[in-house]
Each structure stands twice: as C-alpha cells, then as structure tokens.
Amino acid sequence: MKDSIVVEDLSFRYEIAKEYTLKDINFRAKLGEFVLLIGPSGCGKTTFINTINGIIPHVLKGILKGDVVVSDGEREYLVKETQIKTLATIVGTVFQDPETQFFTLSVLSELAFGPENLMLPPEEIRRRIEFAVEATGIKHLLQKSVFDLSGGQKQRVAIASALTMMPKILILDEPTANLDPQGAKEVLRVIDRLVRELNITVILIEHRLEEVSKYADRVIVMNKGEFLAEGPPRKVFGDPQIVDILYDIGIRPPWHIEILHKISKKYNLEVPEIPLTIEEAARILARILPNRNVADEPPRLRKLEETYNSLSNRRKVIEIRNLWFVYPDGTVALKGINLDIYEGEFVGIIGQNGSGKSTLCLTLLGLYRPTHGYVKVLGKDVSKMSIAEMSRSVGMIFQNPDLMLFQKTVWSEIAFGPRNVGLSEDEVARRVEESLKMMRLEEYRDHSPRALSRGQRHRVAVASILSMRPKILIADEPTTGQDYGSCKEYLELLRRLNEEQNMTIIVVSHSMDIIGKYAKRVIVMKDGRILADGPTHKIYENINMLRETDLEQPRVMQIVEELKKYGFDLPPVLTAEEFLNVVDKIMW
C-alpha cells in the first residue's frame, strides 16, 4: 500500500528555544492507517504533527532539518516547499478545542467555509458537504448554531469541516480531552469509520488510551522529541520492556492491561493474549483466576459511607439554596440547586457536557451572579463579596489554562496573585518557589507561559492558584491535556492539601477513574439539576443512572461487572489497587 506520509531525518528547533524539540525522526504512514501517538506532555507530539500539516515551517518559524512529504494518493508534496493552502486540501487537522477553529456561527456555514475559500463551484461545495455530513452523522445539526452544540457534537462538526477539504490525511490532537465518555466514544467511532471506509490516514494524539487503543493499527511512543517504540497495540502494551518505558516517562497503559500485567507478574500466571477491551480482559481473567467469591467490601468504601453520613457534624463552607442561573441568551443553566459542602471534603462533580457543572463552579467563585437564590461561602453571600476577597477563600483552576495566563514569565505568573493581595516580597518569593517545586516547573521559571505545551501551561495555572493558599480549591477538568504522570502528581498534591491542610477540594471531571480514586463524595448533574449525591462507590454502583447521564463506571468496576457473567461474585471496587487486593483474596 502506498505511503501517505514520509518523514526522513526530521529535527526542529523553535526560534526562541535553545534545544531541538524534534530529533532525527523517521516515520512512514500508509493510506488507511490509524496511528496512535502517545507520550508525556511537552514531548513534541504537537510539534511533530505541525510539521506534517505545514504549520511548521510556514507559520511557526525555527530551524528545520530533514524532509516531510505528504501524498494525496496521486502526487507527492514536500511540505516545506508547498503553500499551506495547498497542504490544507491534503492534510486536515482537528484541534483539542474545536471552538478555536470555528469561523462562522452555524454548522452549515462552517462546513461550507473551507470549500468556499477554495472558490469551488456551488455544486462541488454541496457534494462535499453531503459527503462530510454522511461520514460524521451530523445531518440533524446542520441548522444549529455551533455554540449550541455539546462537546461531542462540536468535535464531530470540526471533523466534518476538515473532511469538506477532502483530505487524505487527518490529524487529531486530543479530540476527546474535553468530552464526556459517551461523546468520546461517538468521536472515536466516527474516526474509525473514516479510516476503514474512506481509506484516510489518521494520526491521533491521545492520553485516554483505554477507549482508543482498540481502534489503532499502530502505537508510537514518543518522549523528548524522539520515537522510543512502535508497533501494534497488543505488541506495545504487551511488551514488559515497553511498559516499563511507559511508566518511566509518565504514561500508564490502559487500566485493564495494567491489571493483567500485575496479576501475571505477581502470581506467575501466563496471559494468553493482551486485551484491548474490557470484555477481553474479563474473559482472560475468568480463565486464569480460580472462581472464588469474595464478600468483604474494601475498608475504604465503608469509610466513605461513614464519612458521608457524618458530614453535618463538620463546618459548612459552601451553602447553596434554590440557585437558578440564566444566560443572557435565555439558556437556563442551573435550575433550583440546593447543596451543602463541608470543610475538608474532597468532592467530585460529574455529568455530561452541558449539564451545568462549570456554571455552578463559576457561581461559587462569584464570577456569575445568581439569577435567583443565593450562594454562601464561609458564611458570606458571594454576591456581596469582592473578587479580591473571594480570591483569598476560593481558587479555581479553569479547564482552559490559557484563560488564566497573562504574565511574561512563569515566575511572575505565579507571583501575581500573592503580590496583588499585598504580601511581602519575601513571602511572595517563598510561595512561588514552593509552587514551582510542587508542580515540577523549576526549570521553566524564566520561560514565557505561552511558549510551553498545553500540559505545562496547565501546571502553571495550578501553581498560580496554589500560591494564593485558598481554603477551597475548585479544579475544572484538571486532567485535560495531561499525561498520567502529571495527572497523578497533581491529584496526589490535591489529596495532600485535602488531608494535611484540611483544604476543601472540588473536582469537576469526565475521568470516572480519577474521581473514583480521589473523591470521597460525588455529585451528579444533569440538565442544570443535581440528579444524585452520595458516597463515591454508591453513585458508581447505579449503572442505570450513569447511563442516563452519558457516563460510565470506572474501568475497574466494569471489569468486576463483566466477571459476574462468568460466575464471579466480587465486591465493588473503585481503583486498580482495590481490585488487586480482591485478587489476593481469590488466590489465597
């Protein structure tokens, strides 16, 4: 099969950088191949794909060595010598945040935008739109405003917009990062269909490996500007040496594969094949584990329930009564919310895209004033508090870190808050140094935040909030754009702040695994209302309610549910560690 991408001896250094971001990369991709590119934040993944779509060197300048050639199936084009408008007809790119690439207000006009700029005849534009609409399944969205769509719908529109250019190569940079589980599945199914039915080459950058691994033909592991390993998913994730490399660079293999690796190593059991789905993992576990029932509930789950039942004995730090919020366009985002949160809690808020989670957080922060009802923080009505006063009590880390960054250097970014509230320069410096260390940013102290990768920018945003030492910390999708190592370090930091400093933590996330591991209480939102509130494991056991909100159980709980089909009777578990403890009881 013909190559659609050929990369030979590629190296690249940005104008402002001292070192090369890409180092002697060689790569080939076939027409109709689905390539999954993984690696830690800042390893060069986005830089690499930008050398394929022409953003480098035509938009972003630097020193480029080697060659990148792309093909439309008939002709080959040397990227550095081809105009970017021509490359756009060969290589389509879909970014993490689809709104950054929308140019118009309606879905239909967005689809027409690219072909119209090519000055194609109306008949050809209509043909291309019909093709893209059919491929992505968005016919019912054509008359909608792009801003009225859910996250999953926006990504499908972004993909369709790229397809109207009839590319033979489609590059997607973390397209599921901001989506709920159902939205992520929809987008990945569309991508897989494009590969299989239209013979398009896909390069996908993604941190959520559990769902995407089953679609990929090839996985490439990248770190520090180099390719470390590559091969089919079963080979890459099944090779102990490659798995060790993944852990070393802060990448975790899919949860169900990790569990099997640990069980086989500890008990010297032979795993017949590497599973790419939960169903495959459960089938293999049923073959290699003795079928002994375990009735004992993990101690942590019992403690979660006891803690939840005794919350009223604590100090109330947030009180919300009959809260309504209506946007200027008439959209009712919050509908009669009643909620109490207590000192020292670690609360997870979950729900599908558009359920009102972020709006609720912004009312807690005082950035949105209630349309009706009230919000009290530490006993004070938020509507009567100044932003400066709120910043001493509540800190919020936004989903998009770029909304929070405006200083010239990382150091000054982190120092801005403490300086703004009048702390001494000695105290400011001490807090900045502590925050830099906590978020592994020491080496970037003099860098511009805008010059860092998205994951690194996110860590800067977190550090700028931590330097304020808030009593309540709200994190909106804290794992977006972060590799496993950075996520773990960040969330372990939140856990320590919660347990050692009694800081109240509220995390909004689509990662059911993360919420399951760290949150002690979970609040489920749907259509601007609170649908459920309880101890984490009790919420996660309600499968029907999760499905109603386009959510799903953590992977490890799904394995337990699948094992029931093979006659296993196991207690609910929230983490891989708890599941392995259950396996210990099965084996002994």
C-alpha positions in Angstrom: 0.0 0.0 0.0 1.3 3.5 -0.9 2.8 5.8 1.8 0.7 8.9 2.5 3.4 10.4 4.9 7.1 10.0 4.7 9.3 11.7 7.3 13.1 11.5 7.0 15.8 12.6 9.5 13.4 15.3 10.9 14.7 17.7 13.5 13.2 21.1 14.5 14.1 23.8 17.0 11.9 26.8 17.7 13.4 30.3 17.2 13.2 31.0 21.0 14.4 27.6 22.1 17.9 26.5 22.9 17.4 22.8 22.2 15.7 20.8 19.4 12.1 19.8 20.1 12.3 17.1 17.5 15.4 15.0 17.0 16.2 12.8 13.9 12.7 11.4 13.5 12.0 8.9 10.7 8.4 7.9 10.1 6.1 6.4 7.4 2.3 6.0 7.3 0.2 4.1 4.8 -3.0 5.2 3.3 -5.9 4.0 5.5 -3.6 3.5 8.6 -4.7 4.6 12.1 -1.7 5.7 14.1 -1.9 6.5 17.8 0.8 8.8 19.0 1.4 8.8 22.8 3.8 10.5 25.1 4.1 12.8 28.1 3.1 16.5 27.9 5.7 18.6 26.2 7.4 15.6 24.5 7.0 17.1 21.0 3.8 15.4 19.7 2.1 18.6 18.6 5.3 20.0 17.1 5.6 16.8 15.1 2.1 16.9 13.6 2.6 20.6 12.8 5.5 19.6 10.5 3.0 17.4 8.6 0.2 19.9 8.2 2.6 22.7 7.3 2.1 25.0 10.4 5.8 24.3 10.7 7.7 25.9 8.9 5.1 28.2 7.2 3.6 29.7 10.4 5.8 28.7 13.3 9.4 29.5 12.5 12.6 27.8 13.5 15.4 25.6 12.3 14.1 22.7 10.3 16.3 19.8 9.2 15.2 16.8 7.2 12.1 16.4 5.0 8.4 15.7 5.3 6.5 14.5 2.3 2.7 14.1 2.1 0.7 12.4 -0.6 -2.9 12.8 -1.9 -2.6 9.3 -3.4 -1.6 10.7 -6.8 1.1 13.3 -6.2 3.7 13.9 -3.5 4.3 17.2 -1.9 7.4 18.4 0.0 5.8 20.2 3.0 8.4 22.9 3.3 8.1 23.9 -0.3 4.3 23.7 -0.6 1.9 26.5 0.2 -0.2 25.9 3.3 -3.4 26.5 1.4 -2.5 23.5 -0.8 -1.5 21.4 2.2 -4.9 22.1 3.7 -6.5 20.2 0.9 -4.3 17.1 1.7 -3.9 17.3 5.5 -6.9 18.1 7.7 -6.3 19.0 11.4 -8.7 18.9 14.3 -7.5 20.5 17.5 -8.3 19.7 21.1 -10.7 22.7 21.4 -12.9 22.7 18.3 -14.1 26.3 19.0 -10.7 27.6 18.2 -11.1 26.5 14.6 -14.7 27.7 14.0 -15.0 30.7 11.8 -18.8 31.1 11.4 -21.9 30.9 13.5 -23.9 28.0 12.0 -23.0 24.4 11.4 -23.9 24.6 7.7 -21.9 27.7 7.0 -18.9 26.2 8.9 -18.9 23.2 6.6 -19.0 25.5 3.6 -16.3 27.8 4.8 -13.3 25.8 3.6 -14.6 24.8 0.1 -15.8 28.4 -0.5 -12.3 29.7 0.2 -11.0 27.3 -2.4 -13.5 29.1 -4.8 -15.1 25.8 -5.8 -18.3 25.7 -7.8 -21.6 25.5 -5.7 -22.3 22.0 -6.9 -19.0 20.8 -5.7 -19.4 22.5 -2.4 -22.8 20.8 -1.9 -21.3 17.5 -2.8 -18.5 17.9 -0.3 -20.8 18.9 2.5 -23.1 16.0 1.8 -20.1 13.7 1.9 -18.9 15.1 5.3 -22.3 15.1 6.8 -22.9 11.5 5.9 -19.4 10.4 7.1 -19.9 12.1 10.6 -23.6 11.6 11.1 -24.5 15.3 11.7 -27.4 15.9 9.3 -29.7 16.7 12.3 -27.2 19.5 13.4 -27.0 21.5 10.1 -29.3 24.4 11.1 -27.9 24.7 14.6 -25.5 27.4 15.9 -22.1 25.9 16.6 -22.3 27.4 20.1 -25.5 25.5 20.9 -23.8 22.1 20.4 -22.5 19.7 23.0 -18.8 19.0 23.2 -19.1 15.7 21.2 -21.2 17.4 18.6 -18.7 20.3 18.2 -15.9 17.8 17.7 -17.9 15.9 15.0 -18.6 19.3 13.3 -14.9 20.1 13.4 -14.1 16.7 11.8 -16.8 17.3 9.2 -15.3 20.7 8.4 -11.9 19.1 7.9 -13.5 16.5 5.6 -15.0 19.0 3.3 -11.5 19.8 2.2 -11.3 16.1 1.1 -8.0 15.4 2.8 -6.3 12.0 2.6 -4.6 12.6 5.9 -6.5 13.6 9.1 -4.6 14.7 12.2 -6.4 14.9 15.6 -4.8 16.5 18.6 -6.6 15.1 21.7 -10.1 15.3 20.3 -11.7 13.6 23.2 -10.0 15.5 26.0 -13.0 17.8 26.9 -15.7 15.2 26.2 -17.9 13.0 28.5 -17.4 9.3 28.0 -20.3 9.0 25.5 -19.1 12.0 23.5 -15.6 10.5 23.3 -17.0 7.2 22.1 -19.0 8.9 19.4 -16.0 10.8 18.1 -13.7 7.8 18.1 -16.3 5.7 16.2 -16.5 8.4 13.5 -12.7 8.5 13.2 -12.6 4.7 12.9 -15.2 4.8 10.2 -13.3 7.3 8.2 -10.2 5.1 8.3 -12.0 1.9 7.3 -14.5 3.2 4.8 -12.7 6.1 3.2 -9.1 4.9 3.3 -8.0 8.1 5.2 -4.7 8.1 7.1 -5.3 9.2 10.7 -2.7 10.3 13.3 -4.3 10.7 16.7 -2.7 12.2 19.8 -4.5 11.0 22.9 -4.0 10.4 26.6 -7.2 8.4 27.1 -5.8 5.0 26.0 -8.5 2.7 27.2 -11.0 3.5 24.5 -8.8 4.5 21.6 -6.3 1.5 21.7 -8.8 -0.9 20.2 -9.1 1.2 17.1 -5.4 1.9 16.3 -3.3 -0.1 13.8 -0.1 1.2 15.3 1.0 2.9 18.5 4.1 5.2 18.6 5.7 6.1 22.0 7.4 9.5 22.0 9.5 11.3 24.5 11.8 14.3 24.4 11.4 14.7 20.7 12.2 11.1 19.8 10.3 7.9 19.0 11.1 5.3 21.6 8.9 2.4 20.5 6.2 1.5 18.0 4.1 -1.4 16.9 0.5 -2.8 17.0 -1.3 -2.0 20.3 -1.2 -5.6 21.6 2.6 -5.7 21.0 3.4 -2.3 22.5 1.2 -2.7 25.6 2.1 -6.4 25.9 5.9 -5.9 25.9 7.1 -5.6 29.6 10.1 -3.6 28.5 8.0 -1.1 26.6 5.5 -0.9 29.5 8.5 -0.1 31.8 9.4 2.7 29.4 5.8 4.0 29.6 5.9 4.2 33.4 9.3 5.8 33.3 8.1 8.7 31.1 4.8 9.1 33.0 2.4 7.2 30.7 0.1 4.5 32.1 -1.0 1.6 29.8 -4.8 1.0 29.6 -6.1 0.1 33.1 -7.3 -3.4 32.2 -3.9 -4.2 30.6 -2.0 -2.9 33.6 -4.1 -5.0 36.0 -3.3 -8.2 33.9 0.4 -7.3 33.9 0.5 -7.0 37.6 -1.5 -10.2 38.3 0.5 -12.3 35.9 3.8 -11.0 37.3 2.8 -11.4 41.0 1.3 -14.9 40.6 3.4 -16.1 37.7 0.4 -16.7 35.5 0.5 -16.8 31.7 -1.7 -14.3 30.0 -2.8 -15.9 26.7 -3.2 -12.5 24.9 -3.2 -8.8 25.6 -6.8 -7.5 25.8 -7.8 -4.3 24.1 -11.3 -4.2 25.6 -12.9 -4.7 29.0 -14.8 -7.7 27.7 -11.5 -9.3 26.5 -9.9 -8.6 29.9 -12.7 -10.1 31.8 -12.7 -13.2 29.6 -8.9 -13.7 30.2 -9.2 -13.1 34.0 -12.0 -15.7 34.1 -9.7 -18.2 32.5 -6.6 -17.6 34.7 -8.2 -16.9 38.1 -9.9 -19.5 40.4 -13.6 -18.8 40.7 -13.8 -18.0 44.4 -16.3 -15.4 45.7 -15.2 -12.5 47.8 -17.8 -10.9 50.0 -15.8 -8.4 52.0 -16.2 -4.7 50.9 -12.9 -2.8 50.8 -12.3 -0.9 54.0 -12.1 2.4 52.2 -15.6 2.1 50.8 -17.0 1.5 54.3 -15.1 4.6 55.5 -16.5 6.7 52.6 -20.1 5.9 53.6 -19.4 6.6 57.3 -17.8 9.9 56.4 -20.7 10.9 54.2 -23.2 10.1 56.9 -21.4 12.3 59.4 -20.9 15.4 57.2 -23.4 17.5 59.1 -21.0 17.4 62.1 -18.5 19.5 60.2 -18.3 23.2 59.5 -20.4 24.2 56.4 -18.1 26.1 53.9 -20.5 26.3 51.0 -24.3 26.7 51.2 -26.4 26.9 48.1 -30.2 27.4 48.2 -32.6 27.4 45.2 -29.9 28.6 42.8 -31.0 29.5 39.3 -28.8 30.9 36.6 -30.0 32.1 33.2 -27.5 33.2 30.5 -28.3 36.4 28.6 -29.5 34.4 25.5 -32.1 32.8 27.7 -30.4 29.4 28.3 -31.3 28.1 31.8 -28.1 26.6 33.0 -28.9 26.0 36.7 -32.4 25.0 37.9 -33.1 25.2 41.7 -29.8 23.8 43.0 -29.6 23.1 46.7 -26.3 21.9 48.0 -24.0 22.0 51.1 -20.3 21.3 51.1 -18.4 20.9 54.3 -14.9 21.7 55.5 -12.2 19.2 54.4 -14.3 17.4 51.8 -12.9 16.0 48.6 -15.9 16.3 46.2 -16.2 15.1 42.6 -18.8 16.7 40.3 -19.7 14.7 37.3 -22.2 14.9 34.4 -22.4 15.0 30.6 -21.3 18.0 28.6 -23.7 20.9 29.1 -25.1 19.7 32.4 -24.2 22.9 34.3 -21.0 21.8 36.1 -18.8 24.7 35.1 -21.6 27.2 35.5 -22.1 26.0 39.1 -18.4 26.4 39.8 -18.4 30.0 38.4 -21.2 31.0 40.7 -19.3 29.5 43.6 -16.3 31.7 42.5 -18.5 34.8 42.3 -17.9 35.4 38.6 -21.5 34.6 37.8 -24.2 36.3 39.9 -27.3 34.1 40.6 -30.4 34.9 38.7 -32.4 33.6 41.8 -31.4 32.1 45.1 -28.0 32.5 46.8 -24.6 31.1 47.3 -22.7 31.5 50.6 -19.0 30.8 51.0 -17.6 30.6 54.6 -20.9 32.1 55.7 -20.8 35.2 53.4 -23.1 35.8 50.5 -20.9 35.6 47.4 -22.9 38.4 45.6 -21.7 40.8 48.3 -18.0 39.8 48.2 -15.4 41.5 46.0 -13.3 39.4 43.6 -10.2 40.2 45.7 -12.0 38.9 48.9 -13.1 35.8 47.1 -9.6 35.0 45.8 -8.4 34.6 49.4 -11.1 32.0 50.1 -11.7 30.2 46.8 -9.4 29.3 44.0 -10.4 27.9 40.6 -8.3 26.2 38.0 -10.1 26.6 34.7 -10.4 23.9 32.1 -8.5 26.0 29.6 -5.3 27.2 31.2 -4.8 30.0 28.6 -7.7 31.9 30.2 -5.5 32.3 33.3 -2.1 33.2 31.9 -1.1 36.7 31.0 2.4 37.4 32.5 5.7 37.4 30.7 7.3 34.6 32.8 6.2 31.6 34.7 7.7 33.1 37.9 5.8 36.4 37.6 2.6 34.5 36.7 2.7 32.6 40.0 3.7 35.7 41.9 0.9 37.8 40.5 -1.9 36.7 43.0 0.2 37.0 46.2 1.5 40.4 45.2 -2.0 41.6 44.2 -3.2 40.9 47.8 -0.3 42.8 49.3 2.0 40.1 50.7 5.7 41.0 51.3 8.2 40.2 48.6 9.8 37.6 50.9 6.5 35.8 51.4 5.7 36.1 47.6 9.1 34.5 46.7 8.6 31.7 49.3 5.2 30.8 47.9 6.3 31.0 44.3 9.3 28.6 45.0 7.0 26.2 46.8 4.5 26.2 44.0 7.2 25.8 41.3 8.5 22.7 43.1 5.1 21.2 43.7 4.2 21.4 40.0 7.7 20.5 38.6 8.2 23.8 37.0 11.6 24.9 38.4 13.3 24.7 35.0 10.7 26.8 33.3 10.7 29.7 35.9 12.0 32.2 33.3 10.1 30.9 30.3 7.0 32.6 28.9 3.9 30.6 29.8 2.7 30.9 26.3 5.8 29.1 25.0 5.0 25.9 27.0 3.0 22.9 26.0 -0.7 22.8 27.0 0.1 20.3 29.8 2.8 22.5 31.1 0.6 25.6 30.9 -2.0 23.8 32.9 0.6 23.2 35.6 1.5 26.9 35.6 -2.2 27.7 36.1 -2.4 25.3 39.0 0.7 26.8 40.6 -0.7 30.3 40.3 -3.7 29.3 42.3 -1.8 27.3 44.9 0.4 30.3 45.7 -2.8 32.0 47.0 -3.3 29.2 49.6 -7.1 29.2 49.2 -9.4 27.4 51.7 -11.5 26.0 48.9 -10.0 24.8 45.6 -12.1 24.1 42.6 -10.5 22.2 39.7 -12.4 22.2 36.4 -11.3 19.2 34.3 -7.8 19.2 35.9 -6.5 16.3 33.8 -7.2 17.8 30.4 -4.1 17.6 28.2 -2.1 16.0 31.0 -0.2 12.7 30.8 -0.7 10.1 33.5 2.4 11.1 35.4 1.5 14.8 35.6 -2.2 13.9 36.5 -1.0 11.6 39.3 1.4 14.2 40.7 -1.2 16.9 40.5 -4.0 14.9 42.1 -1.7 13.5 44.8 -1.0 17.1 45.6 -4.7 17.9 45.9 -5.0 14.8 48.1 -2.2 16.0 50.4 -3.7 19.5 50.6 -7.0 17.9 51.5 -5.7 15.5 54.1 -2.8 17.5 55.6 -4.1 21.1 55.4 -7.9 20.3 55.5 -8.4 22.2 52.3 -11.8 21.6 50.7 -11.3 20.3 47.2 -14.0 20.2 44.4 -13.0 18.5 41.2 -15.1 18.6 38.0 -14.0 15.8 35.7 -15.1 13.4 33.0 -12.5 10.9 34.2 -14.5 8.4 36.2 -11.3 6.6 37.2 -9.8 9.8 38.7 -12.9 10.7 40.5 -13.2 7.1 41.8 -9.7 7.1 43.2 -9.7 10.5 44.9 -13.2 11.8 45.6 -15.0 10.7 48.7 -18.3 12.2 47.7 -19.8 12.5 44.2 -22.4 14.9 42.9 -24.1 14.0 39.6 -25.6 16.8 37.5 -28.0 16.6 34.5 -29.8 19.5 32.7 -28.9 22.0 35.3 -30.1 20.0 38.3 -28.5 17.7 40.9 -29.5 14.2 40.0 -27.7 12.3 42.7 -25.4 12.9 45.7 -23.6 10.3 47.8 -20.5 8.3 48.6 -18.5 7.7 45.5 -19.0 3.9 45.4 -22.8 4.2 45.9 -23.1 6.6 43.0 -20.9 4.4 40.8 -22.9 1.3 41.6 -26.0 2.9 40.0 -25.3 1.8 36.4 -28.7 2.9 35.0 -28.3 6.4 36.4 -24.8 6.8 35.0 -26.1 5.7 31.6 -28.9 8.2 31.8 -26.2 10.9 32.1 -23.9 9.6 29.3 -21.4 8.4 32.0 -20.0 5.1 32.8 -18.4 3.2 35.7 -14.6 3.3 36.1 -12.8 0.7 34.1 -12.0 -1.5 37.1 -15.7 -1.6 38.1 -16.6 -2.5 34.6 -14.3 -5.5 34.8 -16.0 -6.6 38.1 -19.4 -6.3 36.3 -18.1 -8.3 33.3 -16.7 -11.0 35.7 -20.3 -11.6 37.0 -21.1 -13.1 33.6 -18.6 -15.8 34.4 -20.0 -16.6 37.8 -17.7 -14.4 39.9 -19.3 -12.6 42.9 -17.0 -9.8 43.9 -17.4 -6.6 45.9 -17.4 -3.2 44.3 -14.0 -1.6 43.9 -13.0 1.9 42.7 -9.3 1.5 41.9 -6.9 -0.9 40.4 -5.2 -1.3 43.8 -8.5 -2.4 45.4 -9.1 -4.8 42.6 -5.7 -6.4 43.1 -6.5 -6.7 46.9 -9.6 -8.7 45.9 -7.5 -10.9 43.6 -5.2 -11.6 46.6 -8.2 -13.0 48.4 -9.2 -15.0 45.4 -5.7 -16.5 45.1 -5.2 -17.3 48.7 
